Amino acid sequence: MPRLRVLAHQMLCPQGGEFEVRPFTRLCDALIEHGIQLEHACGKAGVCATCHVIVRAGMESLEAPLESEEDALDRVWGLTRQSRLACRVMVGNDDLLVEIPRYSVNLAREDGNR
């Protein structure tokens, strides 16, 4: 099974994380399943871009983003060539290294944090 490594994020996973993921699991679901409460304000419909992640390694193993994902990514802060929406990424058979950006496009969160 592929391994998913998550770089440290001040609020969501201060120590980072590393765990195995079943192939063909949505990246967003894998993160949440392992206690990393990644935002997904649109219910994983791929339109809000609050689940923006940066795939630092393993990007070549992922399917190319659809135009609708690219359109949603146009609104994120800190867009890179490795930016993806975690709700649209299906983990393949290769390991991934993921960074969760410090800022989200979600301007209001129920818990008051940003």
Residue pairs with C-beta under 8 A, 6 or more apart in sequence:
1 20
1 21
1 22
1 23
2 20
2 21
2 23
2 58
2 91
2 92
2 93
2 94
2 95
2 96
3 18
3 19
3 20
3 21
3 95
3 96
4 17
4 18
4 19
4 20
4 21
4 27
4 30
4 31
4 34
4 91
4 95
4 96
4 98
5 16
5 17
5 18
5 95
5 96
5 97
5 98
6 13
6 16
6 17
6 18
6 31
6 36
6 98
6 99
6 100
7 16
7 56
7 97
7 98
7 99
7 100
8 14
8 15
8 16
9 16
9 36
9 99
9 100
9 102
10 102
11 113
12 36
12 37
12 38
12 100
13 35
13 36
13 100
17 34
17 35
17 36
19 30
19 34
21 30
21 91
21 96
22 91
23 91
23 92
23 93
24 90
24 91
24 92
25 90
25 91
26 44
26 86
26 87
26 88
26 89
26 90
26 91
27 53
27 84
27 86
27 87
27 89
27 90
27 91
27 96
27 98
28 38
28 40
28 44
28 51
28 85
28 86
28 87
28 89
29 44
30 91
31 38
31 86
31 98
32 38
32 40
36 100
38 51
38 53
38 86
38 100
39 50
39 51
39 104
39 106
39 109
40 48
40 50
40 51
40 86
40 87
41 48
41 50
41 106
42 48
42 50
42 87
44 51
44 87
45 87
46 68
46 69
46 72
46 85
46 87
46 88
47 68
47 72
48 72
48 105
48 106
49 72
49 73
49 75
49 76
49 85
49 105
50 104
50 105
50 106
51 85
51 86
51 87
52 73
52 76
52 78
52 83
52 84
52 85
52 86
52 101
52 104
52 105
53 83
53 84
53 85
53 86
53 89
53 98
53 99
53 100
53 101
54 78
54 80
54 82
54 83
54 84
54 98
54 99
54 100
54 101
55 62
55 82
55 83
55 84
55 89
55 96
55 97
55 98
56 82
56 97
56 98
56 99
57 95
57 96
57 97
58 94
58 95
58 96
58 97
59 82
59 84
60 94
61 92
61 93
61 94
61 96
62 84
62 89
62 90
62 92
62 96
63 90
63 92
65 73
65 84
65 85
65 88
66 88
69 84
69 85
69 88
72 85
73 79
73 83
73 84
73 85
75 105
76 83
76 101
76 105
77 101
77 103
77 104
77 105
78 101
78 102
78 103
86 98
103 114
104 114
